[in-house]
Amino acid sequence: MADVDSDTRQGLRILAETSKTIGTEGVARRLLKAAETGRKDDFKAASTIFNALPIEKRENIRAKAELEAKAVDNSASVEKKDMVYNTSNDQFSAGK
């Protein structure tokens, strides 16, 4: 059984694809691994590497990932997106 819920895993996949397109392949690999395994320790490793990115790069990834998420599911709520990227503290997290 997975430690990370399916909505978060889908968000991780979107972040991974977005990260890959802007040249952060190492981050993309960690995010994809966390999405595929659903394990909490992989999620924490992905969070750490994502949060280590410069704020400008995180913001760029966030903006592009939000557009992709809207394309995947127009009815996605802000609450679901915040499970992956919390704009109030500019951090990647599972919490609301």
A tleap script that builds the chain and sets N, CA, C and O, in Angstrom:
source leaprc.protein.ff14SB
mol = sequence {
  NMET ALA ASP VAL ASP SER ASP THR ARG GLN
  GLY LEU ARG ILE LEU ALA GLU THR SER LYS
  THR ILE GLY THR GLU GLY VAL ALA ARG ARG
  LEU LEU LYS ALA ALA GLU THR GLY ARG LYS
  ASP ASP PHE LYS ALA ALA SER THR ILE PHE
  ASN ALA LEU PRO ILE GLU LYS ARG GLU ASN
  ILE ARG ALA LYS ALA GLU LEU GLU ALA LYS
  ALA VAL ASP ASN SER ALA SER VAL GLU LYS
  LYS ASP MET VAL TYR ASN THR SER ASN ASP
  GLN PHE SER ALA GLY CLYS
}
set mol.1.N position { 0.839 -1.190 0.000 }
set mol.1.CA position { 0.000 0.000 0.000 }
set mol.1.C position { 0.881 1.249 0.000 }
set mol.1.O position { 1.900 1.297 0.690 }
set mol.2.N position { 0.496 2.231 -0.756 }
set mol.2.CA position { 1.281 3.450 -0.917 }
set mol.2.C position { 1.095 4.401 0.267 }
set mol.2.O position { 0.015 4.475 0.854 }
set mol.3.N position { 2.144 5.113 0.603 }
set mol.3.CA position { 2.101 6.102 1.673 }
set mol.3.C position { 1.571 7.445 1.181 }
set mol.3.O position { 1.069 8.241 1.974 }
set mol.4.N position { 1.678 7.703 -0.122 }
set mol.4.CA position { 1.284 8.986 -0.703 }
set mol.4.C position { 0.017 8.767 -1.524 }
set mol.4.O position { -0.050 7.827 -2.316 }
set mol.5.N position { -0.994 9.630 -1.345 }
set mol.5.CA position { -2.270 9.439 -2.031 }
set mol.5.C position { -2.156 9.637 -3.541 }
set mol.5.O position { -1.184 10.215 -4.029 }
set mol.6.N position { -3.147 9.159 -4.265 }
set mol.6.CA position { -3.109 9.167 -5.731 }
set mol.6.C position { -3.111 10.574 -6.323 }
set mol.6.O position { -2.481 10.798 -7.356 }
set mol.7.N position { -3.802 11.523 -5.698 }
set mol.7.CA position { -3.793 12.900 -6.204 }
set mol.7.C position { -2.392 13.506 -6.109 }
set mol.7.O position { -1.935 14.181 -7.031 }
set mol.8.N position { -1.727 13.259 -4.998 }
set mol.8.CA position { -0.366 13.764 -4.822 }
set mol.8.C position { 0.568 13.113 -5.835 }
set mol.8.O position { 1.432 13.775 -6.410 }
set mol.9.N position { 0.389 11.811 -6.050 }
set mol.9.CA position { 1.226 11.100 -7.017 }
set mol.9.C position { 1.036 11.665 -8.416 }
set mol.9.O position { 2.006 11.795 -9.163 }
set mol.10.N position { -0.204 12.008 -8.789 }
set mol.10.CA position { -0.457 12.621 -10.098 }
set mol.10.C position { 0.225 13.986 -10.172 }
set mol.10.O position { 0.813 14.329 -11.198 }
set mol.11.N position { 0.151 14.754 -9.108 }
set mol.11.CA position { 0.834 16.050 -9.074 }
set mol.11.C position { 2.338 15.906 -9.209 }
set mol.11.O position { 2.989 16.714 -9.872 }
set mol.12.N position { 2.891 14.877 -8.578 }
set mol.12.CA position { 4.327 14.617 -8.695 }
set mol.12.C position { 4.709 14.297 -10.139 }
set mol.12.O position { 5.759 14.728 -10.615 }
set mol.13.N position { 3.864 13.546 -10.829 }
set mol.13.CA position { 4.132 13.230 -12.241 }
set mol.13.C position { 4.149 14.500 -13.089 }
set mol.13.O position { 5.011 14.671 -13.952 }
set mol.14.N position { 3.199 15.376 -12.838 }
set mol.14.CA position { 3.138 16.639 -13.576 }
set mol.14.C position { 4.368 17.485 -13.273 }
set mol.14.O position { 4.974 18.044 -14.187 }
set mol.15.N position { 4.742 17.585 -12.003 }
set mol.15.CA position { 5.947 18.334 -11.642 }
set mol.15.C position { 7.192 17.723 -12.273 }
set mol.15.O position { 8.089 18.448 -12.703 }
set mol.16.N position { 7.251 16.403 -12.331 }
set mol.16.CA position { 8.401 15.727 -12.927 }
set mol.16.C position { 8.531 16.085 -14.399 }
set mol.16.O position { 9.621 16.418 -14.864 }
set mol.17.N position { 7.435 16.020 -15.129 }
set mol.17.CA position { 7.472 16.356 -16.556 }
set mol.17.C position { 7.862 17.814 -16.769 }
set mol.17.O position { 8.658 18.129 -17.653 }
set mol.18.N position { 7.301 18.694 -15.959 }
set mol.18.CA position { 7.623 20.116 -16.069 }
set mol.18.C position { 9.087 20.368 -15.733 }
set mol.18.O position { 9.760 21.140 -16.417 }
set mol.19.N position { 9.579 19.722 -14.690 }
set mol.19.CA position { 10.982 19.878 -14.294 }
set mol.19.C position { 11.911 19.414 -15.397 }
set mol.19.O position { 12.942 20.036 -15.654 }
set mol.20.N position { 11.546 18.318 -16.049 }
set mol.20.CA position { 12.382 17.774 -17.121 }
set mol.20.C position { 12.478 18.756 -18.290 }
set mol.20.O position { 13.544 18.893 -18.889 }
set mol.21.N position { 11.386 19.436 -18.619 }
set mol.21.CA position { 11.381 20.341 -19.772 }
set mol.21.C position { 12.180 21.615 -19.534 }
set mol.21.O position { 12.581 22.277 -20.491 }
set mol.22.N position { 12.416 21.968 -18.271 }
set mol.22.CA position { 13.193 23.193 -18.028 }
set mol.22.C position { 14.610 22.895 -17.543 }
set mol.22.O position { 15.297 23.784 -17.038 }
set mol.23.N position { 15.042 21.658 -17.694 }
set mol.23.CA position { 16.443 21.337 -17.468 }
set mol.23.C position { 16.852 20.923 -16.075 }
set mol.23.O position { 18.024 21.055 -15.721 }
set mol.24.N position { 15.942 20.434 -15.280 }
set mol.24.CA position { 16.308 19.926 -13.960 }
set mol.24.C position { 16.021 18.426 -13.923 }
set mol.24.O position { 15.112 17.971 -13.229 }
set mol.25.N position { 16.815 17.667 -14.684 }
set mol.25.CA position { 16.576 16.234 -14.838 }
set mol.25.C position { 16.710 15.463 -13.527 }
set mol.25.O position { 15.955 14.519 -13.292 }
set mol.26.N position { 17.650 15.845 -12.675 }
set mol.26.CA position { 17.813 15.165 -11.389 }
set mol.26.C position { 16.578 15.308 -10.520 }
set mol.26.O position { 16.144 14.349 -9.882 }
set mol.27.N position { 16.019 16.499 -10.498 }
set mol.27.CA position { 14.785 16.745 -9.745 }
set mol.27.C position { 13.652 15.932 -10.362 }
set mol.27.O position { 12.858 15.314 -9.652 }
set mol.28.N position { 13.590 15.940 -11.678 }
set mol.28.CA position { 12.531 15.197 -12.372 }
set mol.28.C position { 12.600 13.706 -12.044 }
set mol.28.O position { 11.566 13.073 -11.831 }
set mol.29.N position { 13.795 13.143 -12.002 }
set mol.29.CA position { 13.945 11.722 -11.682 }
set mol.29.C position { 13.439 11.411 -10.270 }
set mol.29.O position { 12.749 10.414 -10.062 }
set mol.30.N position { 13.782 12.263 -9.303 }
set mol.30.CA position { 13.327 12.053 -7.917 }
set mol.30.C position { 11.817 12.177 -7.794 }
set mol.30.O position { 11.174 11.385 -7.105 }
set mol.31.N position { 11.252 13.180 -8.468 }
set mol.31.CA position { 9.803 13.372 -8.428 }
set mol.31.C position { 9.083 12.177 -9.053 }
set mol.31.O position { 8.084 11.695 -8.518 }
set mol.32.N position { 9.595 11.709 -10.181 }
set mol.32.CA position { 8.966 10.571 -10.847 }
set mol.32.C position { 9.078 9.303 -10.007 }
set mol.32.O position { 8.133 8.517 -9.930 }
set mol.33.N position { 10.236 9.106 -9.377 }
set mol.33.CA position { 10.388 7.934 -8.507 }
set mol.33.C position { 9.357 7.977 -7.377 }
set mol.33.O position { 8.728 6.965 -7.067 }
set mol.34.N position { 9.188 9.145 -6.767 }
set mol.34.CA position { 8.208 9.282 -5.676 }
set mol.34.C position { 6.792 9.017 -6.188 }
set mol.34.O position { 5.986 8.395 -5.497 }
set mol.35.N position { 6.491 9.488 -7.396 }
set mol.35.CA position { 5.168 9.259 -7.972 }
set mol.35.C position { 4.937 7.783 -8.257 }
set mol.35.O position { 3.842 7.266 -8.033 }
set mol.36.N position { 5.954 7.114 -8.744 }
set mol.36.CA position { 5.810 5.708 -9.108 }
set mol.36.C position { 5.733 4.791 -7.884 }
set mol.36.O position { 4.906 3.880 -7.846 }
set mol.37.N position { 6.583 5.025 -6.891 }
set mol.37.CA position { 6.598 4.133 -5.730 }
set mol.37.C position { 5.516 4.490 -4.725 }
set mol.37.O position { 4.947 3.606 -4.085 }
set mol.38.N position { 5.229 5.781 -4.582 }
set mol.38.CA position { 4.261 6.223 -3.589 }
set mol.38.C position { 4.762 6.119 -2.162 }
set mol.38.O position { 3.995 6.288 -1.214 }
set mol.39.N position { 6.057 5.839 -2.008 }
set mol.39.CA position { 6.623 5.674 -0.667 }
set mol.39.C position { 6.935 7.028 -0.043 }
set mol.39.O position { 7.394 7.952 -0.715 }
set mol.40.N position { 6.676 7.123 1.252 }
set mol.40.CA position { 6.902 8.373 1.977 }
set mol.40.C position { 8.367 8.800 1.951 }
set mol.40.O position { 8.646 9.994 1.844 }
set mol.41.N position { 9.314 7.859 2.047 }
set mol.41.CA position { 10.722 8.234 2.024 }
set mol.41.C position { 11.137 8.774 0.654 }
set mol.41.O position { 11.958 9.689 0.581 }
set mol.42.N position { 10.585 8.226 -0.431 }
set mol.42.CA position { 10.860 8.771 -1.760 }
set mol.42.C position { 10.249 10.157 -1.909 }
set mol.42.O position { 10.836 11.041 -2.533 }
set mol.43.N position { 9.062 10.342 -1.329 }
set mol.43.CA position { 8.405 11.647 -1.360 }
set mol.43.C position { 9.249 12.694 -0.635 }
set mol.43.O position { 9.418 13.814 -1.119 }
set mol.44.N position { 9.778 12.315 0.536 }
set mol.44.CA position { 10.611 13.251 1.298 }
set mol.44.C position { 11.884 13.608 0.536 }
set mol.44.O position { 12.307 14.764 0.544 }
set mol.45.N position { 12.496 12.622 -0.120 }
set mol.45.CA position { 13.703 12.882 -0.920 }
set mol.45.C position { 13.383 13.833 -2.073 }
set mol.45.O position { 14.159 14.743 -2.368 }
set mol.46.N position { 12.238 13.619 -2.721 }
set mol.46.CA position { 11.821 14.503 -3.817 }
set mol.46.C position { 11.549 15.912 -3.296 }
set mol.46.O position { 11.923 16.895 -3.935 }
set mol.47.N position { 10.903 16.010 -2.141 }
set mol.47.CA position { 10.636 17.315 -1.529 }
set mol.47.C position { 11.924 18.064 -1.245 }
set mol.47.O position { 12.032 19.260 -1.517 }
set mol.48.N position { 12.899 17.356 -0.698 }
set mol.48.CA position { 14.177 17.975 -0.340 }
set mol.48.C position { 14.891 18.525 -1.567 }
set mol.48.O position { 15.355 19.666 -1.561 }
set mol.49.N position { 14.980 17.721 -2.611 }
set mol.49.CA position { 15.694 18.167 -3.811 }
set mol.49.C position { 14.938 19.295 -4.513 }
set mol.49.O position { 15.555 20.224 -5.035 }
set mol.50.N position { 13.602 19.220 -4.530 }
set mol.50.CA position { 12.810 20.291 -5.142 }
set mol.50.C position { 12.986 21.596 -4.364 }
set mol.50.O position { 13.198 22.654 -4.957 }
set mol.51.N position { 12.896 21.515 -3.037 }
set mol.51.CA position { 13.010 22.714 -2.200 }
set mol.51.C position { 14.403 23.335 -2.244 }
set mol.51.O position { 14.572 24.503 -1.896 }
set mol.52.N position { 15.406 22.555 -2.672 }
set mol.52.CA position { 16.764 23.084 -2.781 }
set mol.52.C position { 16.959 23.928 -4.041 }
set mol.52.O position { 17.957 24.638 -4.164 }
set mol.53.N position { 16.016 23.854 -4.968 }
set mol.53.CA position { 16.114 24.669 -6.182 }
set mol.53.C position { 15.978 26.150 -5.836 }
set mol.53.O position { 15.327 26.497 -4.851 }
set mol.54.N position { 16.580 27.017 -6.630 }
set mol.54.CA position { 16.384 28.459 -6.412 }
set mol.54.C position { 14.901 28.817 -6.547 }
set mol.54.O position { 14.170 28.201 -7.323 }
set mol.55.N position { 14.482 29.804 -5.793 }
set mol.55.CA position { 13.070 30.181 -5.764 }
set mol.55.C position { 12.538 30.513 -7.163 }
set mol.55.O position { 11.392 30.191 -7.477 }
set mol.56.N position { 13.355 31.151 -8.002 }
set mol.56.CA position { 12.913 31.508 -9.345 }
set mol.56.C position { 12.603 30.256 -10.171 }
set mol.56.O position { 11.632 30.224 -10.927 }
set mol.57.N position { 13.432 29.237 -10.020 }
set mol.57.CA position { 13.224 27.996 -10.763 }
set mol.57.C position { 11.980 27.274 -10.251 }
set mol.57.O position { 11.204 26.741 -11.043 }
set mol.58.N position { 11.785 27.252 -8.931 }
set mol.58.CA position { 10.576 26.632 -8.369 }
set mol.58.C position { 9.328 27.335 -8.866 }
set mol.58.O position { 8.340 26.688 -9.214 }
set mol.59.N position { 9.369 28.641 -8.900 }
set mol.59.CA position { 8.225 29.422 -9.366 }
set mol.59.C position { 7.941 29.130 -10.844 }
set mol.59.O position { 6.782 29.008 -11.240 }
set mol.60.N position { 8.983 29.021 -11.646 }
set mol.60.CA position { 8.825 28.700 -13.062 }
set mol.60.C position { 8.193 27.315 -13.234 }
set mol.60.O position { 7.275 27.138 -14.036 }
set mol.61.N position { 8.688 26.345 -12.480 }
set mol.61.CA position { 8.132 24.995 -12.528 }
set mol.61.C position { 6.679 25.014 -12.076 }
set mol.61.O position { 5.817 24.408 -12.711 }
set mol.62.N position { 6.414 25.707 -10.985 }
set mol.62.CA position { 5.044 25.784 -10.457 }
set mol.62.C position { 4.079 26.343 -11.489 }
set mol.62.O position { 3.010 25.776 -11.715 }
set mol.63.N position { 4.447 27.445 -12.112 }
set mol.63.CA position { 3.567 28.087 -13.080 }
set mol.63.C position { 3.264 27.160 -14.262 }
set mol.63.O position { 2.116 27.037 -14.688 }
set mol.64.N position { 4.290 26.523 -14.773 }
set mol.64.CA position { 4.092 25.610 -15.905 }
set mol.64.C position { 3.324 24.363 -15.488 }
set mol.64.O position { 2.488 23.868 -16.244 }
set mol.65.N position { 3.597 23.854 -14.296 }
set mol.65.CA position { 2.896 22.664 -13.810 }
set mol.65.C position { 1.412 22.955 -13.580 }
set mol.65.O position { 0.567 22.097 -13.836 }
set mol.66.N position { 1.094 24.145 -13.106 }
set mol.66.CA position { -0.312 24.509 -12.916 }
set mol.66.C position { -1.052 24.512 -14.246 }
set mol.66.O position { -2.184 24.037 -14.332 }
set mol.67.N position { -0.415 25.046 -15.282 }
set mol.67.CA position { -1.043 25.037 -16.603 }
set mol.67.C position { -1.271 23.609 -17.084 }
set mol.67.O position { -2.326 23.296 -17.637 }
set mol.68.N position { -0.293 22.754 -16.876 }
set mol.68.CA position { -0.420 21.351 -17.272 }
set mol.68.C position { -1.519 20.659 -16.468 }
set mol.68.O position { -2.307 19.891 -17.020 }
set mol.69.N position { -1.571 20.930 -15.173 }
set mol.69.CA position { -2.590 20.314 -14.326 }
set mol.69.C position { -3.988 20.742 -14.766 }
set mol.69.O position { -4.915 19.931 -14.763 }
set mol.70.N position { -4.142 21.993 -15.139 }
set mol.70.CA position { -5.445 22.473 -15.614 }
set mol.70.C position { -5.818 21.791 -16.919 }
set mol.70.O position { -6.989 21.495 -17.155 }
set mol.71.N position { -4.829 21.540 -17.765 }
set mol.71.CA position { -5.096 20.852 -19.024 }
set mol.71.C position { -5.508 19.400 -18.770 }
set mol.71.O position { -6.370 18.868 -19.469 }
set mol.72.N position { -4.893 18.761 -17.770 }
set mol.72.CA position { -5.215 17.378 -17.441 }
set mol.72.C position { -6.614 17.278 -16.838 }
set mol.72.O position { -7.375 16.369 -17.167 }
set mol.73.N position { -6.949 18.220 -15.951 }
set mol.73.CA position { -8.236 18.156 -15.264 }
set mol.73.C position { -8.697 19.561 -14.922 }
set mol.73.O position { -8.267 20.131 -13.919 }
set mol.74.N position { -9.569 20.125 -15.748 }
set mol.74.CA position { -10.045 21.489 -15.533 }
set mol.74.C position { -10.782 21.655 -14.217 }
set mol.74.O position { -10.908 22.774 -13.718 }
set mol.75.N position { -11.265 20.576 -13.654 }
set mol.75.CA position { -12.006 20.685 -12.399 }
set mol.75.C position { -11.117 20.510 -11.175 }
set mol.75.O position { -11.626 20.417 -10.058 }
set mol.76.N position { -9.789 20.462 -11.361 }
set mol.76.CA position { -8.881 20.301 -10.216 }
set mol.76.C position { -9.002 21.511 -9.303 }
set mol.76.O position { -9.031 22.652 -9.764 }
set mol.77.N position { -9.072 21.249 -8.010 }
set mol.77.CA position { -9.214 22.345 -7.060 }
set mol.77.C position { -7.850 22.889 -6.649 }
set mol.77.O position { -6.834 22.212 -6.800 }
set mol.78.N position { -7.834 24.108 -6.132 }
set mol.78.CA position { -6.607 24.709 -5.626 }
set mol.78.C position { -6.057 23.860 -4.488 }
set mol.78.O position { -4.844 23.764 -4.303 }
set mol.79.N position { -6.953 23.248 -3.730 }
set mol.79.CA position { -6.541 22.396 -2.615 }
set mol.79.C position { -5.650 21.246 -3.098 }
set mol.79.O position { -4.641 20.942 -2.462 }
set mol.80.N position { -6.004 20.614 -4.197 }
set mol.80.CA position { -5.194 19.520 -4.731 }
set mol.80.C position { -3.831 20.027 -5.162 }
set mol.80.O position { -2.821 19.377 -4.892 }
set mol.81.N position { -3.778 21.177 -5.829 }
set mol.81.CA position { -2.497 21.717 -6.287 }
set mol.81.C position { -1.601 22.061 -5.104 }
set mol.81.O position { -0.390 21.851 -5.160 }
set mol.82.N position { -2.187 22.583 -4.043 }
set mol.82.CA position { -1.392 22.952 -2.881 }
set mol.82.C position { -0.782 21.735 -2.188 }
set mol.82.O position { 0.171 21.874 -1.422 }
set mol.83.N position { -1.317 20.558 -2.448 }
set mol.83.CA position { -0.730 19.358 -1.863 }
set mol.83.C position { 0.662 19.117 -2.435 }
set mol.83.O position { 1.475 18.422 -1.825 }
set mol.84.N position { 0.932 19.679 -3.582 }
set mol.84.CA position { 2.234 19.511 -4.213 }
set mol.84.C position { 3.082 20.771 -4.035 }
set mol.84.O position { 4.271 20.676 -3.730 }
set mol.85.N position { 2.492 21.931 -4.217 }
set mol.85.CA position { 3.251 23.176 -4.142 }
set mol.85.C position { 2.450 24.208 -3.373 }
set mol.85.O position { 1.393 24.632 -3.839 }
set mol.86.N position { 2.920 24.615 -2.226 }
set mol.86.CA position { 2.226 25.571 -1.385 }
set mol.86.C position { 2.756 26.964 -1.704 }
set mol.86.O position { 3.898 27.290 -1.381 }
set mol.87.N position { 1.919 27.785 -2.340 }
set mol.87.CA position { 2.362 29.114 -2.760 }
set mol.87.C position { 2.576 30.067 -1.591 }
set mol.87.O position { 3.306 31.049 -1.731 }
set mol.88.N position { 1.962 29.803 -0.445 }
set mol.88.CA position { 2.122 30.715 0.686 }
set mol.88.C position { 3.530 30.673 1.269 }
set mol.88.O position { 4.011 31.676 1.796 }
set mol.89.N position { 4.191 29.529 1.182 }
set mol.89.CA position { 5.570 29.459 1.700 }
set mol.89.C position { 6.564 29.002 0.644 }
set mol.89.O position { 7.734 28.766 0.945 }
set mol.90.N position { 6.093 28.877 -0.604 }
set mol.90.CA position { 6.937 28.496 -1.735 }
set mol.90.C position { 7.687 27.199 -1.475 }
set mol.90.O position { 8.881 27.084 -1.755 }
set mol.91.N position { 6.959 26.221 -0.933 }
set mol.91.CA position { 7.565 24.919 -0.624 }
set mol.91.C position { 6.738 23.795 -1.215 }
set mol.91.O position { 5.525 23.921 -1.383 }
set mol.92.N position { 7.384 22.731 -1.520 }
set mol.92.CA position { 6.786 21.502 -2.024 }
set mol.92.C position { 6.404 20.669 -0.807 }
set mol.92.O position { 7.257 20.375 0.032 }
set mol.93.N position { 5.118 20.282 -0.698 }
set mol.93.CA position { 4.705 19.534 0.478 }
set mol.93.C position { 3.440 18.737 0.216 }
set mol.93.O position { 2.756 18.937 -0.788 }
set mol.94.N position { 3.142 17.833 1.134 }
set mol.94.CA position { 1.906 17.054 1.046 }
set mol.94.C position { 0.821 17.660 1.907 }
set mol.94.O position { -0.349 17.314 1.749 }
set mol.95.N position { 1.172 18.550 2.808 }
set mol.95.CA position { 0.196 19.119 3.719 }
set mol.95.C position { -0.644 20.186 3.063 }
set mol.95.O position { -0.291 20.743 2.024 }
set mol.96.N position { -1.775 20.457 3.706 }
set mol.96.CA position { -2.676 21.510 3.205 }
set mol.96.C position { -2.389 22.803 3.915 }
set mol.96.O position { -3.036 23.814 3.642 }
savepdb mol mol.pdb
quit
